[in-house]
Amino acid sequence: MFLFFDQNKATILLMDIRKELKILLVKEGTSMRKVVKATRGSNYDIPNESTISSELINQRIRFQTVNDILDYLGYEIVIREKRK
């Protein structure tokens, strides 16, 4: 997965994140709709399903949104030094 950070808009461009999230949702036996509904009113900052869908289609989604979805699903983002 490739990450490109846009400092002006505080967003990241994630290549293949849509595919990765779909795989995790299937693996966990849930859907984005269920995640959005379950996290409504919680400490998670996850927008509505149509907004997430649009952001994923356009390959522009906030890092915090991805982090919150992954956290809810029981996953985390790991940043490590590139292997040489």
VEXPA-216484 format. One record per residue: y, x, z negated of N, C-alpha, C, O in turn. Coordinates in steps of 0.05 Angstrom, whole numbers. Atoms other than C-alpha are relative to their C-alpha. Example, Ala and Ser with C-alpha at 12.3 -4.5 7.8 and 13.67 -1.06 7.14 Angstrom:
{n.y=-24, n.x=18, n.z=0, ca.y=-90, ca.x=246, ca.z=-156, c.y=24, c.x=18, c.z=0, o.y=24, o.x=39, o.z=-13}
{n.y=-24, n.x=-16, n.z=1, ca.y=-21, ca.x=273, ca.z=-143, c.y=22, c.x=-15, c.z=-14, o.y=44, o.x=-5, o.z=-18}
END
This chain:
{n.y=-23, n.x=17, n.z=0, ca.y=0, ca.x=0, ca.z=0, c.y=25, c.x=18, c.z=0, o.y=26, o.x=38, o.z=-14}
{n.y=-25, n.x=-15, n.z=-2, ca.y=69, ca.x=26, ca.z=18, c.y=23, c.x=-16, c.z=-13, o.y=25, o.x=-40, o.z=-8}
{n.y=-22, n.x=13, n.z=13, ca.y=130, ca.x=11, ca.z=-24, c.y=26, c.x=12, c.z=10, o.y=29, o.x=37, o.z=12}
{n.y=-26, n.x=-9, n.z=-9, ca.y=201, ca.x=15, ca.z=2, c.y=21, c.x=-14, c.z=-18, o.y=23, o.x=-39, o.z=-17}
{n.y=-20, n.x=12, n.z=18, ca.y=257, ca.x=4, ca.z=-49, c.y=27, c.x=-1, c.z=13, o.y=37, o.x=18, o.z=24}
{n.y=-26, n.x=5, n.z=-11, ca.y=322, ca.x=-25, ca.z=-26, c.y=20, c.x=-1, c.z=-24, o.y=21, o.x=-22, o.z=-37}
{n.y=-18, n.x=-2, n.z=23, ca.y=374, ca.x=-3, ca.z=-78, c.y=23, c.x=-21, c.z=1, o.y=32, o.x=-30, o.z=-20}
{n.y=-22, n.x=18, n.z=-3, ca.y=428, ca.x=-49, ca.z=-51, c.y=-8, c.x=-28, c.z=-9, o.y=9, o.x=-43, o.z=-20}
{n.y=8, n.x=28, n.z=6, ca.y=388, ca.x=-113, ca.z=-61, c.y=-20, c.x=-2, c.z=-23, o.y=-28, o.x=-23, o.z=-31}
{n.y=19, n.x=-1, n.z=22, ca.y=342, ca.x=-91, ca.z=-118, c.y=-26, c.x=-15, c.z=7, o.y=-37, o.x=-29, o.z=-10}
{n.y=25, n.x=11, n.z=-9, ca.y=282, ca.x=-113, ca.z=-78, c.y=-17, c.x=22, c.z=12, o.y=-7, o.x=43, o.z=18}
{n.y=17, n.x=-19, n.z=-13, ca.y=223, ca.x=-78, ca.z=-49, c.y=-15, c.x=-13, c.z=23, o.y=-19, o.x=-37, o.z=23}
{n.y=15, n.x=9, n.z=-23, ca.y=187, ca.x=-84, ca.z=16, c.y=-29, c.x=10, c.z=-4, o.y=-33, o.x=34, o.z=-6}
{n.y=27, n.x=-6, n.z=6, ca.y=113, ca.x=-86, ca.z=4, c.y=-18, c.x=-5, c.z=24, o.y=-20, o.x=-28, o.z=33}
{n.y=18, n.x=3, n.z=-22, ca.y=66, ca.x=-74, ca.z=61, c.y=-27, c.x=-9, c.z=-11, o.y=-38, o.x=3, o.z=-29}
{n.y=27, n.x=11, n.z=7, ca.y=1, ca.x=-115, ca.z=54, c.y=-1, c.x=-13, c.z=-28, o.y=-22, o.x=-20, o.z=-37}
{n.y=1, n.x=13, n.z=26, ca.y=22, ca.x=-145, ca.z=-13, c.y=-10, c.x=-29, c.z=2, o.y=-23, o.x=-39, o.z=-16}
{n.y=9, n.x=28, n.z=-4, ca.y=10, ca.x=-215, ca.z=15, c.y=-31, c.x=-1, c.z=0, o.y=-43, o.x=-18, o.z=-13}
{n.y=29, n.x=-1, n.z=-2, ca.y=-62, ca.x=-196, ca.z=32, c.y=-12, c.x=7, c.z=-28, o.y=-32, o.x=-5, o.z=-36}
{n.y=10, n.x=-9, n.z=27, ca.y=-72, ca.x=-161, ca.z=-36, c.y=1, c.x=-23, c.z=-20, o.y=-18, o.x=-28, o.z=-35}
{n.y=-2, n.x=23, n.z=19, ca.y=-47, ca.x=-222, ca.z=-75, c.y=-20, c.x=-22, c.z=7, o.y=-32, o.x=-33, o.z=-11}
{n.y=20, n.x=20, n.z=-7, ca.y=-91, ca.x=-269, ca.z=-35, c.y=-28, c.x=8, c.z=-9, o.y=-43, o.x=-9, o.z=-19}
{n.y=26, n.x=-10, n.z=9, ca.y=-152, ca.x=-226, ca.z=-50, c.y=-3, c.x=-4, c.z=-30, o.y=-23, o.x=-13, o.z=-40}
{n.y=1, n.x=3, n.z=30, ca.y=-135, ca.x=-225, ca.z=-125, c.y=-2, c.x=-29, c.z=-8, o.y=-16, o.x=-36, o.z=-27}
{n.y=1, n.x=28, n.z=6, ca.y=-123, ca.x=-300, ca.z=-126, c.y=-28, c.x=-12, c.z=4, o.y=-38, o.x=-27, o.z=-13}
{n.y=27, n.x=10, n.z=-6, ca.y=-190, ca.x=-314, ca.z=-94, c.y=-20, c.x=12, c.z=-21, o.y=-37, o.x=-2, o.z=-32}
{n.y=17, n.x=-13, n.z=20, ca.y=-224, ca.x=-263, ca.z=-140, c.y=2, c.x=-13, c.z=-27, o.y=-18, o.x=-15, o.z=-42}
{n.y=-4, n.x=13, n.z=26, ca.y=-194, ca.x=-298, ca.z=-201, c.y=-5, c.x=-30, c.z=1, o.y=-3, o.x=-44, o.z=-19}
{n.y=7, n.x=29, n.z=-2, ca.y=-212, ca.x=-367, ca.z=-174, c.y=24, c.x=-18, c.z=-4, o.y=22, o.x=-40, o.z=-16}
{n.y=-25, n.x=16, n.z=4, ca.y=-140, ca.x=-393, ca.z=-173, c.y=16, c.x=1, c.z=26, o.y=7, o.x=12, o.z=46}
{n.y=-18, n.x=1, n.z=-24, ca.y=-83, ca.x=-406, ca.z=-124, c.y=28, c.x=7, c.z=-10, o.y=34, o.x=6, o.z=-34}
{n.y=-27, n.x=-6, n.z=7, ca.y=-10, ca.x=-388, ca.z=-122, c.y=13, c.x=-25, c.z=-13, o.y=29, o.x=-22, o.z=-31}
{n.y=-11, n.x=25, n.z=11, ca.y=7, ca.x=-461, ca.z=-136, c.y=-8, c.x=-2, c.z=-30, o.y=9, o.x=-10, o.z=-46}
{n.y=9, n.x=2, n.z=28, ca.y=-35, ca.x=-459, ca.z=-200, c.y=14, c.x=21, c.z=-17, o.y=21, o.x=16, o.z=-40}
{n.y=-13, n.x=-21, n.z=14, ca.y=-3, ca.x=-393, ca.z=-221, c.y=29, c.x=-8, c.z=-6, o.y=38, o.x=-6, o.z=-29}
{n.y=-28, n.x=9, n.z=4, ca.y=68, ca.x=-421, ca.z=-211, c.y=1, c.x=-22, c.z=-21, o.y=18, o.x=-22, o.z=-38}
{n.y=1, n.x=23, n.z=19, ca.y=50, ca.x=-485, ca.z=-248, c.y=-6, c.x=10, c.z=-29, o.y=6, o.x=0, o.z=-48}
{n.y=8, n.x=-9, n.z=26, ca.y=17, ca.x=-448, ca.z=-306, c.y=21, c.x=17, c.z=-14, o.y=23, o.x=18, o.z=-38}
{n.y=-20, n.x=-18, n.z=11, ca.y=75, ca.x=-399, ca.z=-315, c.y=27, c.x=-14, c.z=-4, o.y=46, o.x=-1, o.z=-14}
{n.y=-25, n.x=14, n.z=3, ca.y=130, ca.x=-451, ca.z=-312, c.y=7, c.x=-3, c.z=-30, o.y=-10, o.x=-12, o.z=-46}
{n.y=-9, n.x=2, n.z=28, ca.y=170, ca.x=-450, ca.z=-377, c.y=-9, c.x=22, c.z=-18, o.y=-6, o.x=21, o.z=-42}
{n.y=9, n.x=-23, n.z=16, ca.y=140, ca.x=-384, ca.z=-399, c.y=20, c.x=23, c.z=3, o.y=42, o.x=20, o.z=14}
{n.y=-17, n.x=-24, n.z=-3, ca.y=170, ca.x=-314, ca.z=-403, c.y=-2, c.x=13, c.z=28, o.y=13, o.x=31, o.z=33}
{n.y=3, n.x=-10, n.z=-27, ca.y=148, ca.x=-301, ca.z=-332, c.y=23, c.x=-9, c.z=18, o.y=32, o.x=-32, o.z=15}
{n.y=-22, n.x=7, n.z=-18, ca.y=202, ca.x=-300, ca.z=-278, c.y=-11, c.x=-3, c.z=28, o.y=-7, o.x=13, o.z=46}
{n.y=13, n.x=5, n.z=-26, ca.y=162, ca.x=-330, ca.z=-221, c.y=14, c.x=-25, c.z=12, o.y=14, o.x=-46, o.z=0}
{n.y=-13, n.x=22, n.z=-13, ca.y=200, ca.x=-374, ca.z=-171, c.y=-21, c.x=-21, c.z=9, o.y=-45, o.x=-18, o.z=6}
{n.y=18, n.x=21, n.z=-9, ca.y=171, ca.x=-437, ca.z=-140, c.y=-17, c.x=10, c.z=23, o.y=-12, o.x=31, o.z=35}
{n.y=20, n.x=-9, n.z=-19, ca.y=113, ca.x=-432, ca.z=-91, c.y=12, c.x=4, c.z=28, o.y=5, o.x=23, o.z=42}
{n.y=-11, n.x=-3, n.z=-27, ca.y=154, ca.x=-443, ca.z=-27, c.y=18, c.x=25, c.z=1, o.y=18, o.x=39, o.z=22}
{n.y=-16, n.x=-25, n.z=0, ca.y=202, ca.x=-386, ca.z=-47, c.y=-18, c.x=24, c.z=1, o.y=-12, o.x=43, o.z=17}
{n.y=19, n.x=-22, n.z=-1, ca.y=144, ca.x=-339, ca.z=-61, c.y=-12, c.x=3, c.z=28, o.y=-14, o.x=25, o.z=39}
{n.y=12, n.x=0, n.z=-26, ca.y=111, ca.x=-358, ca.z=4, c.y=20, c.x=11, c.z=21, o.y=12, o.x=28, o.z=37}
{n.y=-21, n.x=-10, n.z=-19, ca.y=176, ca.x=-346, ca.z=43, c.y=4, c.x=30, c.z=-4, o.y=6, o.x=45, o.z=16}
{n.y=-5, n.x=-28, n.z=6, ca.y=187, ca.x=-279, ca.z=8, c.y=-24, c.x=17, c.z=10, o.y=-19, o.x=39, o.z=21}
{n.y=23, n.x=-15, n.z=-9, ca.y=116, ca.x=-257, ca.z=24, c.y=-2, c.x=1, c.z=31, o.y=-9, o.x=22, o.z=42}
{n.y=0, n.x=1, n.z=-30, ca.y=120, ca.x=-279, ca.z=97, c.y=20, c.x=20, c.z=11, o.y=15, o.x=34, o.z=30}
{n.y=-21, n.x=-18, n.z=-9, ca.y=185, ca.x=-240, ca.z=105, c.y=-4, c.x=28, c.z=-11, o.y=12, o.x=46, o.z=-5}
{n.y=6, n.x=-26, n.z=12, ca.y=154, ca.x=-181, ca.z=66, c.y=23, c.x=10, c.z=-16, o.y=29, o.x=34, o.z=-16}
{n.y=-22, n.x=-8, n.z=18, ca.y=212, ca.x=-181, ca.z=17, c.y=-3, c.x=-17, c.z=-25, o.y=5, o.x=-40, o.z=-26}
{n.y=4, n.x=14, n.z=25, ca.y=194, ca.x=-200, ca.z=-54, c.y=9, c.x=19, c.z=-23, o.y=6, o.x=43, o.z=-21}
{n.y=-10, n.x=-16, n.z=23, ca.y=224, ca.x=-177, ca.z=-120, c.y=-24, c.x=14, c.z=-14, o.y=-45, o.x=2, o.z=-17}
{n.y=20, n.x=-15, n.z=15, ca.y=184, ca.x=-124, ca.z=-157, c.y=-8, c.x=-16, c.z=-25, o.y=-32, o.x=-17, o.z=-32}
{n.y=6, n.x=14, n.z=25, ca.y=190, ca.x=-165, ca.z=-221, c.y=-18, c.x=-25, c.z=5, o.y=-35, o.x=-31, o.z=-11}
{n.y=17, n.x=23, n.z=-7, ca.y=159, ca.x=-226, ca.z=-187, c.y=-29, c.x=8, c.z=4, o.y=-47, o.x=-4, o.z=-7}
{n.y=27, n.x=-10, n.z=-4, ca.y=99, ca.x=-186, ca.z=-164, c.y=-12, c.x=9, c.z=-26, o.y=-35, o.x=3, o.z=-32}
{n.y=9, n.x=-9, n.z=26, ca.y=94, ca.x=-154, ca.z=-232, c.y=-9, c.x=-23, c.z=-18, o.y=-29, o.x=-21, o.z=-32}
{n.y=6, n.x=24, n.z=16, ca.y=95, ca.x=-222, ca.z=-267, c.y=-25, c.x=-14, c.z=9, o.y=-42, o.x=-22, o.z=-7}
{n.y=25, n.x=12, n.z=-10, ca.y=42, ca.x=-251, ca.z=-221, c.y=-24, c.x=16, c.z=-7, o.y=-44, o.x=6, o.z=-16}
{n.y=23, n.x=-17, n.z=6, ca.y=-3, ca.x=-191, ca.z=-230, c.y=-6, c.x=0, c.z=-30, o.y=-29, o.x=-1, o.z=-38}
{n.y=4, n.x=1, n.z=29, ca.y=8, ca.x=-192, ca.z=-306, c.y=-14, c.x=-26, c.z=-8, o.y=-33, o.x=-25, o.z=-24}
{n.y=13, n.x=26, n.z=6, ca.y=-11, ca.x=-266, ca.z=-309, c.y=-30, c.x=1, c.z=8, o.y=-47, o.x=-10, o.z=-6}
{n.y=28, n.x=-1, n.z=-9, ca.y=-74, ca.x=-251, ca.z=-269, c.y=-17, c.x=21, c.z=-14, o.y=-41, o.x=23, o.z=-11}
{n.y=14, n.x=-21, n.z=15, ca.y=-91, ca.x=-193, ca.z=-315, c.y=-1, c.x=27, c.z=14, o.y=-19, o.x=43, o.z=9}
{n.y=-2, n.x=-26, n.z=-14, ca.y=-71, ca.x=-135, ca.z=-270, c.y=26, c.x=13, c.z=-6, o.y=45, o.x=0, o.z=-17}
{n.y=-25, n.x=-15, n.z=4, ca.y=-17, ca.x=-82, ca.z=-273, c.y=5, c.x=18, c.z=24, o.y=-14, o.x=25, o.z=39}
{n.y=-7, n.x=-19, n.z=-20, ca.y=20, ca.x=-38, ca.z=-225, c.y=0, c.x=28, c.z=-12, o.y=11, o.x=32, o.z=-34}
{n.y=1, n.x=-28, n.z=10, ca.y=6, ca.x=36, ca.z=-233, c.y=14, c.x=18, c.z=20, o.y=8, o.x=17, o.z=44}
{n.y=-14, n.x=-19, n.z=-16, ca.y=53, ca.x=88, ca.z=-207, c.y=-10, c.x=28, c.z=-7, o.y=-10, o.x=36, o.z=-31}
{n.y=11, n.x=-27, n.z=5, ca.y=22, ca.x=157, ca.z=-200, c.y=9, c.x=19, c.z=22, o.y=17, o.x=11, o.z=44}
{n.y=-7, n.x=-20, n.z=-20, ca.y=36, ca.x=221, ca.z=-164, c.y=-20, c.x=-1, c.z=23, o.y=-44, o.x=-5, o.z=19}
{n.y=16, n.x=0, n.z=-24, ca.y=10, ca.x=224, ca.z=-93, c.y=-21, c.x=22, c.z=-1, o.y=-15, o.x=45, o.z=-9}
{n.y=21, n.x=-20, n.z=-2, ca.y=-56, ca.x=260, ca.z=-84, c.y=6, c.x=20, c.z=22, o.y=16, o.x=12, o.z=43}
{n.y=-6, n.x=-21, n.z=-21, ca.y=-50, ca.x=325, ca.z=-45, c.y=-25, c.x=7, c.z=15, o.y=-24, o.x=24, o.z=33}
END
